[in-house]
Amino acid sequence: MLVLVETNDMGSGLLYFGIFLAMLYIATARVSFVAAGLGLFVAGGFVAEREIGHIHERVTIWLQPWTTQKFFCASTGEYTLRQDCQSYQIVKSLYSIANGGWLGTGFGKGTFTDTRGHNLIPYVNTDFIYSALAQELGLIGSSALLLVFMLFVARGMKIAIQVDDGFSKLLAAGLTFAFALQTFIIVGGVLRLIPLTGITLPFVSYGGSSVVANFLVLAGLLLVSHRANSYA
């Protein structure tokens, strides 16, 4: 965790900490451990927001993405329309989601570049891929995508319940929770439910290592499911 803090990889740090708490609860069934962990998380988050510049900037952008007609840039403390301001991403992302409406614009018909070919949403194919999908698929389509993720999580937890040995049970539950938490962090950040962190959307965002890692998660769940069915 200290290595992640030193490298400023707060997204991965939050993911690993959440997995640790979930596994701790599954292994011990002690709510007090989870409560203590959440208390430490709140205290650590408060200190990090005060002492680490880019985390303070992310929290400020989360709370004040725009004011009147301009965007608030936490790094300069000024209101600006410059694309290098971090709040530009989240504001344009929210506009993109709103532009999708109920049914969306259709595949390949979303507007993501201006007349000069510049991206309206920086990193739209990685961190903000969900805003692009919400524009092209609309509220119904993007909600259906989340339902697919929920189905994946439900099946993963069912595998964890069905298997008998403790190691396989912890493995299935941990892999499933990692998938669920990863999805929540990035979708929650794009929708401004939580401060945005740089995590990919499983099986959707561009990035070879992320896709391979998530397929390994799927392979692990399939192996545990096969073992459970073999002993049934």
Secondary structure, DSSP 4 states (H G I P E B T S, - for coil): -HHHHHTT-HHHHHHHHHHHHHHHHHHH--HHHHHHHHHHHHHHHHHHHHH-HHHHHHHHHHH-SEETTEEEETTTTEEE--TTSTHHHHHHHHHHHHHHTTT-S-TT----B-TTS-BSSTTTTTTTHHHHHHHHHHHHHHHHHHHHHHHHHHHHHHHHHH--SHHHHHHHHHHHHHHHHHHHHHHHHHTTSS-----PPTTTSS-HHHHHHHHHHHHHHHHHHHHHHHH-
